[in-house]
Amino acid sequence: SAEVDKAVEFEVDGILYSITSEVDKTVEVIKKFPLYSGNVDIPDIVSYGDSDYTVTAIGSGAFYGSTELDSVFIPTTVTLIKDNAFYDCGKLKSVKNLENAPITSIEEQAFGQCKSLYIIDFPASLTSMGERAFKNCSGLFYVTFNSTACQDNIGEDAFSGVDAKDLRHRFVVTLT
């Protein structure tokens, strides 16, 4: 049977990374114990060994259940927020710099159950949003879409349980 190399993981300044491509020198943020808490500023570049790696994704479940996470800064190198990335981060109030990151996809349940999330400003690059991506984010007040790129590709129940008072968009998103 073919041998599968285990992904190389390393920690820098309290954030755990997994190398996603040794050729392209890219990494994603992954889950760690103890869980992330407070304000987490994800850098665009991290050094490991003799190389600099670009942070291009927030991995599946990376911050899942990090109930003491207050805010996160997304660098302008991130293109993907994977499934369950911030699921059940009950105190998460802000996702800083999201609107400036070249994110094309926010996957299933990425921010589900983030009840303290107050404002979300989607980047113009966003082309798809997974099912239940923001389900039960009951604190969401301001939701801004900066383009219509993902209007036909928003998953089922993406905003169920959300009653945003100020939904700024160029297309209709039905909040149920």
Solvent accessible surface area in square Angstrom, and as a share of the most:
residue,aa,sasa,rsa
1,S,165,1.06
2,A,97,0.75
3,E,165,0.74
4,V,140,0.80
5,D,128,0.66
6,K,161,0.68
7,A,51,0.40
8,V,69,0.40
9,E,81,0.36
10,F,12,0.05
11,E,99,0.44
12,V,43,0.25
13,D,139,0.72
14,G,34,0.33
15,I,10,0.05
16,L,31,0.15
17,Y,1,0.00
18,S,11,0.07
19,I,20,0.10
20,T,72,0.42
21,S,29,0.19
22,E,91,0.41
23,V,138,0.79
24,D,102,0.53
25,K,69,0.29
26,T,22,0.13
27,V,0,0.00
28,E,21,0.09
29,V,0,0.00
30,I,29,0.15
31,K,65,0.28
32,K,32,0.14
33,F,157,0.65
34,P,113,0.71
35,L,65,0.32
36,Y,7,0.03
37,S,64,0.42
38,G,24,0.23
39,N,104,0.53
40,V,13,0.08
41,D,94,0.49
42,I,2,0.01
43,P,50,0.31
44,D,65,0.34
45,I,81,0.41
46,V,5,0.03
47,S,70,0.45
48,Y,88,0.34
49,G,71,0.68
50,D,158,0.82
51,S,27,0.17
52,D,85,0.44
53,Y,8,0.03
54,T,39,0.22
55,V,0,0.00
56,T,34,0.20
57,A,7,0.06
58,I,0,0.00
59,G,1,0.01
60,S,62,0.40
61,G,11,0.10
62,A,0,0.00
63,F,0,0.00
64,Y,90,0.34
65,G,15,0.15
66,S,1,0.00
67,T,69,0.40
68,E,91,0.41
69,L,0,0.00
70,D,48,0.25
71,S,8,0.05
72,V,0,0.00
73,F,70,0.29
74,I,0,0.00
75,P,3,0.02
76,T,74,0.43
77,T,32,0.18
78,V,0,0.00
79,T,56,0.33
80,L,45,0.22
81,I,0,0.00
82,K,51,0.22
83,D,41,0.21
84,N,33,0.17
85,A,0,0.00
86,F,0,0.00
87,Y,41,0.16
88,D,58,0.30
89,C,0,0.00
90,G,28,0.27
91,K,91,0.38
92,L,0,0.00
93,K,111,0.47
94,S,28,0.18
95,V,14,0.08
96,K,92,0.39
97,N,29,0.15
98,L,1,0.00
99,E,68,0.30
100,N,87,0.44
101,A,2,0.02
102,P,56,0.35
103,I,0,0.00
104,T,64,0.37
105,S,22,0.14
106,I,0,0.00
107,E,50,0.22
108,E,75,0.34
109,Q,39,0.17
110,A,0,0.00
111,F,0,0.00
112,G,0,0.00
113,Q,43,0.19
114,C,0,0.00
115,K,103,0.44
116,S,40,0.26
117,L,0,0.00
118,Y,107,0.41
119,I,82,0.41
120,I,3,0.02
121,D,43,0.22
122,F,1,0.00
123,P,4,0.03
124,A,56,0.44
125,S,41,0.27
126,L,4,0.02
127,T,66,0.38
128,S,26,0.17
129,M,5,0.02
130,G,12,0.11
131,E,72,0.33
132,R,77,0.28
133,A,0,0.00
134,F,0,0.00
135,K,65,0.28
136,N,43,0.22
137,C,0,0.00
138,S,71,0.46
139,G,29,0.28
140,L,4,0.02
141,F,67,0.28
142,Y,61,0.23
143,V,0,0.00
144,T,28,0.16
145,F,9,0.04
146,N,54,0.28
147,S,24,0.16
148,T,52,0.30
149,A,54,0.42
150,C,2,0.01
151,Q,79,0.35
152,D,138,0.71
153,N,81,0.41
154,I,46,0.23
155,G,19,0.19
156,E,125,0.56
157,D,68,0.35
158,A,4,0.03
159,F,7,0.03
160,S,16,0.10
161,G,39,0.38
162,V,4,0.02
163,D,95,0.49
164,A,13,0.10
165,K,136,0.57
166,D,37,0.19
167,L,40,0.20
168,R,130,0.48
169,H,68,0.30
170,R,172,0.63
171,F,18,0.08
172,V,127,0.73
173,V,19,0.11
174,T,104,0.61
175,L,49,0.25
176,T,113,0.66
